[in-house]
Amino acid sequence: MDYAKAALALHAEHHGKITIEGKVTVRTRDDLSTAYTPGVAAPCLEIARNPAEAYTYTSKGNLIAVVTDGSAVLGLGNIGGQAAMPVMEGKSLLFKQFGGVDAVPICLSTQDPEEIIKAVRWLAPTFGGINLEDIASPKCFDIEQRLEQELEIPVFHDDQHGTAIVVLAALINALKIVGKEMERIRVVLNGPGSAGTAVIHMLRAAGVTDIIACDEHGILYSGRPAGLEGHKAGLCTITNREGKTGGLAEALEGADVFIGLSVGGCLKPEMIARMAEDPIVFAMANPVPEIMYDEAIAAGVRVMGTGRSDMPNQINNVLAFPGVFRGALDVRARDIDQGMKLAAAHAIAGLITPEELGPETIIPSLFDERVAPAVAKAVAEAARASGSARL
């Protein structure tokens, strides 16, 4: 199927993918006077007296903003806010379909971090949460951190944390197959951008202590002469504990797991041969993974996952973000903390029963209707345990 042609036809036919519908009808004078003036003044005054009543009298408690500046859209690069609108509409559609969460695309006409922060801060009273989307690294880190500090509602950069949650879920089950423990494995991550950096932090929180990060210049290590600006310098302090140097091939010597968030075709069969017994490979570059599925299996990979829907074990953040926000909104969480993210990963992994678990089944289908409710329940419980929940 020609998906590009089909997508153009679908978007043109419907003029986008989302709409806004009222929850109540206005057919009589009494309807109008209750939903609008003069009756609407009553909830306005209640909220003015107690701002928390916005959750009682408005849609705030089930409404999030999907915010982008269009600086890192899919694999398309910096195409700007307006061109990013189809993706943000798609994200909003997925929030509604999989999590029952109302979402509004907010595509900004600025790419200045301070202006983005200011815009979201101004918009925040409308929403119960903020989902940052397709904002380039490294500015995405500062934007998220600042907004988390300044707002009393959850702020979640899905490109980072949604990906990290699903990677951890897949790894939990993959390790069961190969009989290895989280605390004893060596992980090589190729592509320490926004998603890769979040994966590193998530794996460390889950107990992984031996991680090596690689970029286009090779292994990250303190004092490397090229490409250690910003967050990568910080990663050097928490990765590569043996001080390895060299490229991806050297990093993979004896590694148990390869996680790719980089470029297609960069992982070669001869590199896999240098890995430990029963290697695990998550090659998530799209549309062309770091190594193709069949090639990886032929090279000796025991468990393989990609970001593609036409291959086994699709690692896709759709498994995470609808349930994460559903759970956070249900308990009126102040933020989405690390414990909530870990709980989401374990909830996703736990949906695969011992009978189902196998090299081609380490993670649920995107269309498994159990996923979002399970994630929401786990996230809500973790929010209560951490004190983030206000309900």
Buried (B, 14 or more C-beta within 10 A) or exposed (E): EEEEEEEEEEBEEEEBBBEEEEEEEEEEEEEBEBBEEEEBEEBEEBBEEEEEBBBEEBEBBBBBBBBBBBBBBEEEEBBBBEEBBBBBBBBBBBBBEBBBBBBBBBBBEEBEBEEBBEBBBEBBEBBBBBBBBBBBBBBBBBBBEBBBEEBEBBBBBBBBBBBBBBBBBBBBBBBBBBEBEBEEBBBBBBBBBBBBBBBBBBBBBBEBBBBBBBBEEBBBBEEBEEEBEEBBBBBBEEBBEEEBEEBBBBBBBEBBBBBBBBBBBBBBEEBBEBBBEBBBBBBBBBEBBBBBBEBBBEBBBBBBBBBBEEBBBBBBBBBBBBBBBBBBBBBBBBBBBBBBBBBBBBBBBBBBEEEEBEBEBBBBBBEBEEBBBBBBBBBBBBBBEBEBBEE
